[in-house]
């Protein structure tokens, strides 16, 4: 794992939970010793570039799966650095938002199998959702390897690369949207007279419980669960009407479209 940022760090945390992940140690790199030290354990060999300039090359040598976890703007330089160290049969997995498969394949040896992925931070708890897309030469074995990697930290869906920006807009960034809703529920509870502790208990517990109900009833549409809470002429119906009249659906769509637009801009910047 070359570079451990927010997304790849969440995956690493999920993989190193007891009973999960590979049996052999995971080799990871970071720029600073302070950051590398936070990942170092019996299951993780972490090296800092400030101490070992060849750390990225050393980590990539002989690896069956190489995860590119640096920021999008650093991908090109990283690939140039490790190109010759990546084994011909290795699978290269990128979690960099907005960096296209074509731009990655162009900097690697011909035939290198590339998979682009977009996980999300709940992977830390094994509750992540990851979208994966195969590159030009990525075969079913490569997809199986990538799927196994991310299934260790949650659910996996395979999509076309053109759809991966949608994955980013919905699930990759999605936890932030949920946190924002919780923030606003807490703020409103406090404005209306509750203390911060009770406001947090109510808001966080409600989101946790609603999410658990959705997960426990995969055959039931979210709209059906909503209707079960919404009695005709009741308090929930009145609140839902305010949200719908305020254009909640349109607002969410606009937000996701803005997310996708930014992904396209990043792709152009890093092509």
KOLTIKE-622761 format. One record per residue (C-alpha): z, y, x; residue in three letters. Coordinates in steps of 0.5 Angstrom, whole numbers, plus 500, padded with zeros to 3 digits. Last residue first. Example, Ala and Ser with C-alpha at 12.3 -4.5 7.8 and 13.67 -1.06 7.14 Angstrom:
// KOLTIKE-622761
   Z   Y   X type
 514 498 527  SER
 516 491 525  ALA
This chain:
// KOLTIKE-622761
   Z   Y   X type
 465 526 491  UNK
 473 529 492  UNK
 472 536 489  UNK
 467 533 483  UNK
 472 527 482  UNK
 478 532 481  UNK
 474 536 476  UNK
 472 530 472  UNK
 479 529 472  UNK
 481 536 470  UNK
 476 535 464  UNK
 479 529 462  UNK
 486 532 462  UNK
 483 538 458  UNK
 480 533 453  UNK
 487 529 452  UNK
 491 536 450  UNK
 485 538 445  UNK
 486 531 442  UNK
 494 532 442  UNK
 493 539 439  UNK
 488 537 434  UNK
 493 531 431  UNK
 498 536 431  UNK
 495 541 427  UNK
 500 545 424  UNK
 499 542 417  UNK
 500 535 420  UNK
 507 537 423  UNK
 509 541 417  UNK
 507 535 413  UNK
 511 530 417  UNK
 517 535 416  UNK
 517 535 408  UNK
 515 527 408  UNK
 521 526 413  UNK
 526 530 408  UNK
 524 526 402  UNK
 518 527 396  UNK
 515 520 397  UNK
 519 516 402  UNK
 517 517 409  UNK
 520 512 414  UNK
 516 506 412  UNK
 510 510 412  UNK
 511 511 419  UNK
 511 504 420  UNK
 505 503 417  UNK
 501 509 420  UNK
 503 505 427  UNK
 499 499 425  UNK
 503 493 424  UNK
 500 487 428  UNK
 504 489 435  UNK
 510 489 431  UNK
 516 488 436  UNK
 512 493 441  UNK
 512 499 435  UNK
 519 497 434  UNK
 521 498 441  UNK
 518 505 441  UNK
 521 507 435  UNK
 528 505 438  UNK
 527 508 445  UNK
 524 515 442  UNK
 530 515 437  UNK
 535 514 442  UNK
 532 519 447  UNK
 533 524 441  UNK
 539 523 438  UNK
 543 521 445  UNK
 540 528 448  UNK
 542 532 442  UNK
 549 529 442  UNK
 550 531 450  UNK
 547 538 449  UNK
 551 540 444  UNK
 549 540 436  UNK
 548 547 433  UNK
 541 548 430  UNK
 539 551 437  UNK
 542 545 440  UNK
 538 540 436  UNK
 531 544 437  UNK
 532 544 444  UNK
 533 536 444  UNK
 527 535 440  UNK
 523 539 444  UNK
 525 536 450  UNK
 524 529 447  UNK
 517 531 445  UNK
 516 534 452  UNK
 518 527 455  UNK
 513 524 450  UNK
 507 528 453  UNK
 510 526 460  UNK
 509 519 459  UNK
 502 520 457  UNK
 499 522 463  UNK
 497 515 465  UNK
 497 513 458  UNK
 493 517 454  UNK
 489 522 459  UNK
 489 517 465  UNK
 486 512 460  UNK
 481 516 457  UNK
 479 518 465  UNK
 478 510 466  UNK
 473 510 460  UNK
 467 512 465  UNK
 470 506 470  UNK
 469 501 464  UNK
 475 498 462  UNK
 480 493 463  UNK
 487 493 460  UNK
 493 491 463  UNK
 501 491 461  UNK
 507 491 465  UNK
 509 491 472  UNK
 507 484 474  UNK
 501 485 470  UNK
 499 490 475  UNK
 498 486 481  UNK
 496 480 477  UNK
 490 484 474  UNK
 488 487 481  UNK
 488 480 483  UNK
 484 477 477  UNK
 479 483 478  UNK
 478 481 485  UNK
 477 474 483  UNK
 472 476 477  UNK
 468 480 482  UNK
 468 487 485  UNK
 461 488 488  UNK
 459 495 484  UNK
 467 497 482  UNK
 471 494 477  UNK
 475 498 472  UNK
 483 498 471  UNK
 487 501 466  UNK
 495 500 467  UNK
 501 500 462  UNK
 508 500 465  UNK
 514 497 462  UNK
 516 493 468  UNK
 522 498 469  UNK
 518 502 475  UNK
 512 501 471  UNK
 514 506 467  UNK
 511 511 471  UNK
 503 510 469  UNK
 498 505 472  UNK
 491 508 473  UNK
 486 503 477  UNK
 480 503 481  UNK
 478 496 483  UNK
 473 496 490  UNK
 470 489 493  UNK
 467 491 500  UNK
 460 489 499  UNK
 458 494 504  UNK
 463 497 509  UNK
 467 502 506  UNK
 466 510 505  UNK
 461 509 500  UNK
 465 504 496  UNK
 470 510 495  UNK
 465 515 493  UNK
 462 510 488  UNK
 469 508 485  UNK
 470 515 483  UNK
 476 519 485  UNK
 479 523 479  UNK
 486 520 479  UNK
 488 516 485  UNK
 490 509 484  UNK
 485 506 488  UNK
 485 498 489  UNK
 481 495 495  UNK
 481 488 495  UNK
 480 484 501  UNK
 475 479 503  UNK
 471 483 508  UNK
 478 485 511  UNK
 480 492 512  UNK
 481 494 519  UNK
 474 497 520  UNK
 475 502 514  UNK
 482 504 515  UNK
 481 511 518  UNK
 475 513 514  UNK
 478 511 508  UNK
 484 515 509  UNK
 480 521 511  UNK
 476 520 504  UNK
 482 519 500  UNK
 486 525 502  UNK
 484 530 497  UNK
 486 525 491  UNK
 493 524 493  UNK
 495 518 497  UNK
 496 511 494  UNK
 490 507 496  UNK
 492 500 495  UNK
 490 494 500  UNK
 490 487 497  UNK
 489 481 501  UNK
 492 485 507  UNK
 490 482 514  UNK
 490 489 518  UNK
 491 494 512  UNK
 498 496 514  UNK
 497 496 522  UNK
 491 501 520  UNK
 495 505 516  UNK
 501 505 521  UNK
 497 507 527  UNK
 500 514 528  UNK
 507 510 528  UNK
 513 515 528  UNK
 510 521 524  UNK
 506 516 520  UNK
 512 513 518  UNK
 512 505 517  UNK
 515 501 511  UNK
 516 494 511  UNK
 518 492 504  UNK
 521 486 501  UNK
 528 486 505  UNK
 528 493 504  UNK
 525 500 506  UNK
 522 504 501  UNK
 527 510 502  UNK
 526 510 509  UNK
 519 511 509  UNK
 520 518 506  UNK
 525 520 511  UNK
 521 517 516  UNK
 515 522 514  UNK
 508 521 512  UNK
 508 514 508  UNK
 506 507 509  UNK
 507 501 506  UNK
 507 493 508  UNK
 509 489 502  UNK
 513 483 504  UNK
 511 476 502  UNK
 513 473 496  UNK
 509 477 492  UNK
 512 481 486  UNK
 517 479 481  UNK
 523 475 481  UNK
 528 481 483  UNK
 525 488 482  UNK
 520 489 488  UNK
 514 489 484  UNK
 516 495 479  UNK
 519 499 485  UNK
 512 499 488  UNK
 508 500 482  UNK
 512 506 481  UNK
 511 508 488  UNK
 504 507 487  UNK
 504 512 481  UNK
 509 518 484  UNK
 506 517 491  UNK
 507 511 496  UNK
 501 512 501  UNK
 497 506 504  UNK
 500 500 500  UNK
